Amino acid sequence: MKKFGLFVLGIIAVFVFLAHIGSLIALMVSLAILYFAFRKFTRANSAGSKIFWALIGMIALFFSIGNVPAIIGIVALAAIYFVYKSWKKNKINEPEPDDPFDNFEKQWKEMM
């Protein structure tokens, strides 16, 4: 039953993530422009270029703030990661034997 719940949660999270992928891409682009504008602003020598890069940075900041649905996409991506980690944790692994000869036998069987 737990695997079924994880599967349903994973499917829902994938659909939500795919629905918000456009806003995630827009957020990444606007944050990249904001970073580039900040770098150019700090390296600018004249007042005119500082004003220009500050305006570009402000516009990119407003676009970044406007991409609130991207936060829902990030939460969905975190849910997908949680489902993946929980799914991997539920697999029952054989405990490694402490005896080195048992490990040798296991490796020998894998080679054959």
Secondary structure, 3 states (H helix, E strand, C coil): CHHHHHHHHHHHHHHHHHHCHHHHHHHHHHHHHHHHHHHHHHHCCCHHHHHHHHHHHHHHHHHHHHCCHHHHHHHHHHHHHHHHHHHHHHCCCCCCCCCHHHHHHHHHHHHC
